[in-house]
Amino acid sequence: MSELSQHPVLFYNVENLFDTFDDPHVYGDEEFTPEGEKLWDTERFREKLENLSQALTFFGTKIPMAIGLAEIENRYVLEALINTSVLKNYQLKIVHFDSEDRRGIDCGFLYNPELLTVELETKIVIQLDDEPFFRTRDILHVQAKLNNGHHVHFFVNHWPSRREGIEESESRRTGTAKILRREIDEILHSDPHANIIVMGDFNDTPVNHSIHKILRAKGQHEQIPGDLINLLIEEHNRGEGTHVRDEKWEVFDQFIVSQGLLQGKSGLEVVKNNAFILRDERLMHTFDNGDKIPNSSYSGDFYHGGYSDHLPIYLYLTNKN
């Protein structure tokens, strides 16, 4: 087994990783201050960092080679995360851009410089034609060269929420899907066998219109040329999930890959053609009746001191034999 294939690619919505300061330029971060509704102070911030750093090392000494993150406030919290006692010896590097999201949260990307080199880092700003003043999280696009010589495009996403209702907010997610699909089409036009990994919290399931029809991310046995492959659609079909909404498990967090990567057209492939949900018991809260949900930091304004209200997802890459 190659060194590369022992280090996963991981995505994790870390549930409101805010610093403890009120940024006067950001609306909505006041609740995550010592005086705010969440009573978010240095002690709770540090506990959150330690919890997350432990979750990222549940794979033992094989730290993920690439980590996509959602719901982080700024670069400062990423710096604090990679400098925790658990992670600092790995010397992880950061890709981050501030977005104009109305809650002040962004996507982030951490990587192990011994396993990959970042060649391009940019952000895709989401500007919707029918809502020109709407602002949401940018999509991170990271083009990297792995230590085995292969190139990979990583896209880290956190699509608009369902806060206003599923149907009421659907156009925002379909609009985001159209923008991302255009970016992917440009890459595939230049290189039909490009290695592309799309990861994120899409606030839609694998069979919702934005994912299945607009982004054209299908199951492995239903795609046509040019479609992408959703590696977690089977988990959805089995009723599994990464997040609990309205007392129901939903697969909102997904890995979507290009056909070239899945088929190993460039010499790189996804191990077992599959991605996985990390259902470690340490990440779960178990009720008295045996039901389980992700062990979150908060329930409303009540502090639980857990990890996140989402579960991480991961996959492995390897050289094609």
Secondary structure, 3 states (H helix, E strand, C coil): CCCHHHCCEEEEEEEEECCCCCCCCCCCCCCCCCCCCCCCCHHHHHHHHHHHHHHCCCCCCCCCCEEEEEEECCHHHHHHHHCCCCCHHHCCEEEECCCCCCCCCEEEEEECCCCEEEEEEEEECCCECCECCCCCCCEEEEEEEECCCCEEEEEEEECCCCCCCHHHHHHHHHHHHHHHHHHHHHHHHHCCCCCEEEEEECCCCCCCHHHHHHCCEECCCCCCCCCEEECCHHHHHCCCCCEEECCEEECCEEEEEEHHHHCCCCCEEEHHHCCEECCCHHHEEECCCCCEEECCCEECCEECCCCCCECCEEECEEECC
